[in-house]
Amino acid sequence: MTVTYSRRVADAGLGTFFNLLLRWKGSIYKLLYRELIIFTLLYYFFSVVYRFVLSSDQKRLFERLSMYCDRYAELIPVSFVLGFYVTLVVSRWWGQFENVPWPDRLAALVGGHVRGADEASRLTRRTLMRYANLSGVLIYRSVSTAVYKRFPTMEHLVQAGLMTSEELRHLEDLPSPHNKFWVPCMWFVSLALRARTEGRINNDVALTAILTELNNLRSKCMKLYGYDWISLPLVYTQVVTVAVYSFFLACLIGRQFLDPAQGYPGHDVDFYLPVFTLLQFFFYVGWLKVAEQLINPFGEDDDDFETNWLVDRNLQVSLLSVDEMYDSLPLVERDMYWNESEPQPPYTTASAEHRKPSFMGSALDIRFNEFFDFGTHFLNKTTLLIICLI
């Protein structure tokens, strides 16, 4: 389920973000704690071996190996490679959200232009919107594991009422090896043309508006299909993963606290807990985990898209828009500002402090003496110039 915390950060203040650090669901701690435990245990394993198992000569060899790993681990460009990769992943994640198909605009057009209060007109409107929703569900079944688990076979779509047995037979009879999410869109077009022929759609302009919005919906479905088909290059994902984990494998030895008596540079103190190395692990591997969670938002992670909720919401809203709300209008009456030229909705006591005067422009409150001083200064300069010329 998507983790929403917008209300908690509505107002900036002391401790606003700190309160978010205490949450577990959707947190970096939930994603990272296993890797952090494994890294800490391995670090202490090498530390115990170095301190209590190795002989004196072996310790000197381990110390040279540690300084070698520490020196050359810094040559791995973790920050650059990882930062660019996460930027690409976040851009891709937001692009997928922007292409989630919402049928609201299409439902408004169908409800407004497919006229008729008889059962045939009602059936036409509902079927048009069911076709539009069916196209989206077929795409979700292709890209979302959650929706596929809900509708593992096409028969489940029939049982759910999203399509009829006759429609399933027509769909399966089509000789195409490709994804058939576009087929309900073609049914939509044929039914809309029939409605125009029967006079349920009054004019060609209305028909064009409906089909244009349908094509927009179909384009978004196609983009989701394309996002699922074309991933970020696997080689880049492998490079980032190898860079991060190889860096911290080197840190297991290179960041060990060495014997201060040996006088190695940078090893003047001896601690048992590598605080800053653990923080670095938390930041870098946490960054990688963010990319891992966002690279495919149609899974079942905490912050993945709620595709099953989208299926339910879109079907309910679109059918409600073209059926129960068809020609449904509250009583039209005068508003309370009927005789007022400057309506002012009241403020509550809690919101009164947010009432501000209208902004008129930053240059309108300049004092006149500023212009006068500028004019006097200009005249003085001009007079001095004339005297010099004479």
Buried (B, 14 or more C-beta within 10 A) or exposed (E): EEEEEEEEEEEEEEEEEEEEEEEEEBBBBBBBEEBBEEBBEBBBEBBEBBBEEBEEEEBEEBBEEBBEBBEEBEEBEBEEBBEEBBEBBBEBBEEBEEBBBBBEEBBBBBBBBBBBEEEEBBEBBBBBBBBBBBBBBBBBBBBBBBBBEBBEEBEEBBEEEBBEEEBBEEBEEEEEEEBBBBBBBBBBBEBBEEBBEEEBBEEEEBBEBBBEBBEEBBEBBBBBBEBBEEEBEEEBBEBBBEBBBEBBBBBBBBBBBBBEEEEBEEBEEEEEEBEEBBEBBBBBBBBBBBBBBBBBBBBEBBBBBEBBEBBEBBBEBBBBBBBEBBEEEEEEEEEEEEEEEEEEEEEEEEEEEEEEEEEEEEEEEEEEEEEEEEEEEEEEEEEEEEEEEE
